[in-house]
């Protein structure tokens, strides 16, 4: 059951990345591109590490990749708020 939920979360993350990519293609705003990359990294993280390490999310590999993904979200927000109108 746990593998099914992790697979669903991975699929949802990849689809959300496509959703943000669609907005990036129409606006060319780097905010949406960074969000898309972040969700793709998170989706790939869940899929690949679950396949190789199993559903044990206490492994450091999970957290290192999540730091990168969440760092991209923070960078996108900071970049968006620093731009002058």
N, C-alpha and C positions, 0 to 999 in steps of 0.2 A: 504494500500500500504506500509506503514511504517513497519508493522509487517512482511510483505513478505520480505522486504529488510533485516531486522534484522535476520530473519530465514536463509536467504541466506548467510549472513556474518557468522552466527554461524556454518552453515554447512561447509562453506569454511574453517573456522578456524579449525574445527575438522579434515577435510581432510588434511590440511597442516600439522597438528600434526602427522598424519599417515605417511605423506611423510618424515618428519624428523625422525620418528621412524625407517623407513626402512633404512635410512643412519646410524642411531645409531647401528642397528643390524649388519651391515656389518663392521663398523669401531670401534665400542665400544668407541667412543669419547663422553665424557660427554657434549660437546658443542651441539651436535644434540639432546641428551636426554633433556637438559634444554630447548631448543627451542621447542621441541615437547610438553613438559609440559606447557610451556608458552601459546602456541596456544590452547591446550586443556582447560586450565583455561579460556582463553578469550572466546572460543566458548561456554563453559558451562555458563560463566558469561552472555553472550548475551542471551542465551536461557532461563536460569532460571530466571534471573532478569526481563527480558521482560515479562515472563509469570506471575510473581508475582507483579511487580511494574508497568508494562506497558512500553510504548515506551519513557517515560520521563527519559532522561539520565542525568538529573540534580540531581538525588538522590545520596547521598554519597556512597551507596553500590556499585554503578558502579565504582567509582573512587578508592575505597579501594582495590577491586579485581584487577583492572588494574594496580595499583602500584605493587602488587605482581607479576603479569604476566610480566610487563616490567622490574621489578627488576631481574627476572630470566634471561631475555635476557641480561641485563647489566652484571650480574654475569657470564654468559656463555662467553661473549666477554672478560671480564677481565681475567677469568681463562685461556682462549685460548691464550691470549697475554702474560701471565705471565709464561707459561711453557717454559722451556729452551729446545732447540732442541737436 
